[in-house]
Amino acid sequence: MHDPRPQTAAGKVHLAFVMSLDGFVAGPGHSMDFMDGTTVRDGLHQEYIESTGAILAGRDGYDSAVGDSRPYGGAWSGPIFVLTHHPEDARAADGITVLSCSLTEAVRIGLDAARGKNLQVFSASIGRQLLQLGLVDEIDVHVAPVLLGDGVRFYDAPGGEIVRLARDGDDPTLAAHLRYRPASADRVRRSQSSPSTGSTSGTNP
């Protein structure tokens, strides 16, 4: 399995998420703590900073953001659009435009503002709806070596139709093969293999 080509600014509607192995892009309450300790390849954030011209976000994620935090640790600047059914009670912030319109109109506004660069979607819910409308050009998923068990799923569509995907940089039908060991099991093995100190009795598993 090869890494995809570097991201380019090409007027795309683009989804990019760090995702847990069990399919969550945020924990309960939109917590992003699961990303702590996860390393992405060198230069990845810079690719997104340079290729993204505007961002389309959802209301839940916007409301859960800390203060007026900006994407990529403040290294990216540009127009951010927050799509909501209740614009009247959305908090104001510099560089934020609150939209209450159809998804197709929000995408049009975002792409116009991106000026030839990509419109990056910061919402799993909006991303799901755009996929169902056929309005997503590309998806980048970075799998974090962690299981969450609960939170915001990348694609949560009970009873929905299958969305077939073609992978960049490889056989488009080839499954991605991943192999992990639980880190806790590694710690147990190391402790069991360490020389005992002060005791000759065994340890129950």
C-alpha positions as CSV (number, residue, x, y, z in Angstrom):
1,M,0.0,0.0,0.0
2,H,1.5,3.3,-1.1
3,D,1.1,6.7,0.4
4,P,-1.2,8.9,-1.8
5,R,0.3,11.7,-3.8
6,P,0.8,15.0,-2.0
7,Q,-2.4,17.1,-1.7
8,T,-2.8,19.8,-4.4
9,A,-4.9,22.9,-4.6
10,A,-7.3,22.2,-7.4
11,G,-10.7,23.6,-6.5
12,K,-11.7,20.3,-4.8
13,V,-14.3,19.6,-2.2
14,H,-12.0,17.8,0.2
15,L,-12.5,15.7,3.3
16,A,-9.5,15.1,5.6
17,F,-9.7,13.4,8.9
18,V,-7.5,11.6,11.4
19,M,-9.7,8.6,12.3
20,S,-9.5,5.9,15.0
21,L,-9.2,2.3,13.8
22,D,-12.8,1.8,14.7
23,G,-14.0,4.7,12.6
24,F,-14.4,7.7,14.8
25,V,-13.0,11.2,13.9
26,A,-13.8,12.7,17.3
27,G,-14.6,11.3,20.8
28,P,-17.7,12.0,22.8
29,G,-18.5,15.7,22.9
30,H,-16.3,16.2,19.8
31,S,-13.2,15.6,22.0
32,M,-10.0,15.4,20.0
33,D,-7.8,14.0,22.8
34,F,-7.4,10.7,20.9
35,M,-5.0,12.5,18.5
36,D,-2.5,13.1,21.3
37,G,0.5,10.9,20.6
38,T,-0.5,10.2,17.0
39,T,2.2,11.1,14.4
40,V,1.4,12.0,10.8
41,R,4.0,12.0,8.1
42,D,6.3,15.1,7.8
43,G,4.9,17.9,5.7
44,L,1.3,16.7,5.7
45,H,-0.1,19.7,7.6
46,Q,1.8,22.1,5.3
47,E,0.2,20.4,2.3
48,Y,-3.2,21.1,3.7
49,I,-2.3,24.7,4.7
50,E,-1.1,25.5,1.2
51,S,-3.8,23.7,-0.7
52,T,-6.9,24.8,1.3
53,G,-8.5,28.1,0.4
54,A,-11.7,27.9,2.6
55,I,-13.2,25.7,5.2
56,L,-16.8,24.5,5.6
57,A,-17.6,23.5,9.2
58,G,-20.6,22.2,11.1
59,R,-22.3,23.8,14.1
60,D,-21.5,21.1,16.6
61,G,-17.8,21.1,15.9
62,Y,-17.7,24.9,15.9
63,D,-19.5,25.2,19.2
64,S,-17.1,22.7,20.8
65,A,-14.0,24.5,19.6
66,V,-11.9,26.2,22.3
67,G,-12.3,29.9,22.0
68,D,-11.5,31.2,18.6
69,S,-9.0,28.5,17.8
70,R,-7.9,28.3,14.2
71,P,-7.2,25.3,12.0
72,Y,-3.7,23.7,12.1
73,G,-2.7,25.5,15.3
74,G,-3.3,28.9,13.7
75,A,-0.9,28.3,10.8
76,W,-3.8,28.5,8.3
77,S,-5.7,31.6,7.7
78,G,-8.7,32.1,5.4
79,P,-12.5,32.2,5.3
80,I,-14.4,29.7,7.5
81,F,-18.1,29.0,6.9
82,V,-20.2,27.4,9.6
83,L,-23.4,25.8,8.3
84,T,-26.3,25.7,10.8
85,H,-30.1,25.5,11.0
86,H,-30.0,28.0,13.8
87,P,-27.9,31.0,12.8
88,E,-29.5,33.4,15.3
89,D,-27.7,31.9,18.3
90,A,-24.3,31.2,16.7
91,R,-21.5,33.0,18.4
92,A,-19.6,35.6,16.4
93,A,-15.9,35.3,15.7
94,D,-13.4,37.0,13.3
95,G,-13.1,35.3,10.0
96,I,-16.3,33.2,10.6
97,T,-19.3,33.4,8.3
98,V,-22.5,31.7,9.5
99,L,-24.5,30.2,6.7
100,S,-28.1,28.9,6.8
101,C,-28.7,27.5,3.3
102,S,-28.7,24.3,1.3
103,L,-25.6,22.2,1.1
104,T,-25.1,22.8,-2.6
105,E,-25.3,26.6,-2.0
106,A,-22.8,26.3,0.9
107,V,-20.4,24.4,-1.3
108,R,-20.8,27.0,-4.1
109,I,-20.1,29.8,-1.6
110,G,-17.1,28.0,-0.1
111,L,-15.5,27.2,-3.5
112,D,-15.9,30.8,-4.6
113,A,-14.2,32.0,-1.5
114,A,-11.4,29.4,-1.9
115,R,-10.4,31.1,-5.2
116,G,-9.2,27.9,-7.0
117,K,-7.9,26.2,-3.9
118,N,-9.7,23.4,-2.1
119,L,-12.7,23.7,0.1
120,Q,-11.9,21.5,3.1
121,V,-14.9,20.1,5.0
122,F,-14.5,20.0,8.8
123,S,-17.6,18.1,9.6
124,A,-18.3,14.3,9.4
125,S,-22.1,15.0,9.2
126,I,-21.7,17.5,6.4
127,G,-19.2,15.2,4.7
128,R,-21.7,12.3,4.8
129,Q,-24.4,14.4,3.2
130,L,-22.1,15.7,0.5
131,L,-21.0,12.1,-0.3
132,Q,-24.6,11.1,-0.7
133,L,-25.1,14.1,-3.0
134,G,-22.0,13.2,-5.0
135,L,-20.3,16.5,-4.2
136,V,-17.1,15.2,-2.6
137,D,-14.0,15.1,-4.9
138,E,-11.5,13.5,-2.6
139,I,-11.1,12.0,0.9
140,D,-7.9,11.8,3.0
141,V,-8.1,9.5,6.0
142,H,-5.2,9.1,8.4
143,V,-5.8,6.1,10.7
144,A,-4.6,6.6,14.3
145,P,-3.5,3.5,16.2
146,V,-6.3,3.8,18.8
147,L,-9.8,2.4,19.4
148,L,-12.3,4.8,20.8
149,G,-15.6,2.9,21.0
150,D,-17.7,6.0,21.1
151,G,-17.9,9.4,19.6
152,V,-18.4,11.0,16.1
153,R,-18.2,8.5,13.3
154,F,-16.5,9.3,10.0
155,Y,-19.5,8.0,8.0
156,D,-22.6,7.4,10.1
157,A,-25.5,6.5,7.8
158,P,-27.6,3.6,9.2
159,G,-29.5,2.0,6.4
160,G,-27.6,4.1,3.9
161,E,-26.3,3.0,0.5
162,I,-22.7,1.8,0.1
163,V,-20.4,4.4,-1.2
164,R,-17.7,2.8,-3.3
165,L,-14.2,4.4,-3.2
166,A,-11.2,4.3,-5.5
167,R,-7.9,4.6,-3.7
168,D,-5.2,7.0,-4.9
169,G,-1.7,5.7,-5.7
170,D,-2.6,2.0,-5.7
171,D,-4.9,-0.7,-7.1
172,P,-8.3,1.0,-6.5
173,T,-9.9,-2.3,-5.5
174,L,-7.2,-3.4,-3.1
175,A,-8.1,-3.5,0.6
176,A,-5.8,-1.6,3.0
177,H,-4.0,-4.2,5.1
178,L,-3.1,-3.0,8.7
179,R,-1.6,-5.0,11.5
180,Y,-1.5,-3.8,15.2
181,R,-0.8,-5.1,18.6
182,P,-2.5,-3.6,21.7
183,A,0.2,-1.4,23.4
184,S,-1.1,-2.6,26.8
185,A,-0.2,-6.2,25.8
186,D,3.3,-5.1,24.9
187,R,3.7,-3.6,28.3
188,V,2.5,-6.7,30.0
189,R,4.9,-8.9,28.0
190,R,7.8,-6.6,28.9
191,S,7.0,-6.7,32.5
192,Q,6.7,-10.5,32.5
193,S,10.0,-10.9,30.7
194,S,11.8,-8.5,33.1
195,P,14.0,-10.2,35.8
196,S,12.1,-10.5,39.1
197,T,13.4,-8.4,42.0
198,G,13.1,-9.7,45.6
199,S,10.7,-12.5,44.9
200,T,10.8,-15.9,43.4
201,S,7.0,-16.4,43.1
202,G,5.3,-16.2,39.7
203,T,2.7,-13.6,38.6
204,N,-0.8,-14.6,37.7
205,P,-1.8,-13.7,34.2
